[in-house]
Amino acid sequence: MPALVQYVTTRPGAADRLRELYAYRELVANLTVRDLKLKYKGSVLGVAWSLLNPVLQMLIYTAVFSLFLRIVNVPHYWAFVIGGILVWAFFNNTLIGASTSFTRNPNLISKVYFPIEALPISMVLANFVNFLIPLGLLLVVLVIGGIPLGWSLVLLPVVALGQLALCIGCALAIASLTVFLRDVEHFLVLGLQVVFYVTPILYPLSAKAMPRAATAFLPLLHLNPLSWYLGCYHAILYDGHWPDLMDFTLMVLCSLLVLGLGFLVFIRLRPRLPESV
């Protein structure tokens, strides 16, 4: 016990936190499996919902934007939309889940010592698994649907890992901040609704495919970091081309920066979390 008190009060740095997290890697794996089981507990279809939800959304958005309103002029619009929805679902579910990662486990955090960053990280990893399963099925559907997939597919794991790093960084920061400001959870839900429509999920960032009145907003939409990730995903999965070099570079830099900042926010707030949660 004295060794534990000494360890906590000396405020270990980032390297110490990473070493400790690695030592508890089995705990992270077990928590990830627990989150996966809880998500589909009592569900008849189970993990199939990870694919059914985006498919249903794709059908709705395709009917509204492509058939009825005819706002977006994109070939194989269904393929464009479903890829974006899968990517968005991973990001959205991660941030929503992160907001309660600490606050829903007060007894565990305050009474048992362990690297509590394992809670949001395991939640992100569970969502990542839920993202990879339908993503793999999507590749099969795209081939059957006649969407060309090129050699750029080798970069898909890099983009997916980049988004994973982004989500872990966001999750660590949001989980920590929500402990001290519970309104973050509610602001997050509203904010994500706005971010959804300013992210190129239902439309490409192309002047040819968008209504003329909307082209004036293209420079602003390009400033949305999520547009860099969607641009890479769409280039690989929809166009069959290599991602734009600028989008890919910005995506990698953004992933590393957000991961580092999120971890630093957590380290700064970590000593006060057990007593505040």
Phi, psi and omega in degrees: 000314178302321179297323180293316179298317179298320182294319182290319185282343179278000177052075180300149181275190185298317181297319178296319179297319180293320178296318180295319179297321178295322179296332180259027185297329177294324177296317178300317180296317180294321178293325178296314178297320179299316180297322178294318181292319181294325183297323185248015179297128179079001180271135180289315183277339176061229185295345178300336179296335179295339176257324183295319181301308178296328179295315179297317178296320179300316180298319181294310183293324178295317179296317185287309189274330185260323184264311185278301183279334182053043181280320185254128179252086184226126175297145181049051184302327181301320181292322179297315186288316186294326176296316179295323180293320178299315180296316181295319182300319177298313181294312183297311182296327178295312182293319178296316179294326181295327185297340180240012183300319180269318187292339179268001180232048184296319182294320180296318184287320186277339186250339183237131178271128174195165178292099188293346174296345177297334182293304177292326181294318179294325177295319178296316181296323177296318177293328179294319177297318178295340177275320184291324182298305178292334177295319177296319178293326179298322179301319179294316181296321180296319178296316179295324181279001176084018177274122183288131176246124184255193179294345178298347180299338180293340179272353181301316177299326180294316179294319180296319178292327175297317178292325176299316178297318177301314183292322178295316178299314178297318182297316180298316181292313183294316179300320181289315183292327182295332178300324184262340179222092186294342179292343180304321181301318183282320177298327182296317180299315180292318181297321181292330176296322178289316182299326181304317186276346176258011176250136184289070177262317182260357182209148175275154177276069182222132180296332181287328186267347184256156174301149185301323182295335184271347184294337179295339182267000183302315179301322179290320180295329178292341179280347178289117182305327180295337178293333178291320179291313179297323178299319178291315180298314182294322179299319183282313189272331186255314182272337184071024181246167172290142179300153174303133185300320180294315178300316183294317180296314179296324179297314180296314180296319179296318180299313181293319181294313182293321177299315179294316180294319179298319179293322179293321177299316179298313181299321181294323184266347186308315183299334183263353185294313183302321183277346183258341186288000000 
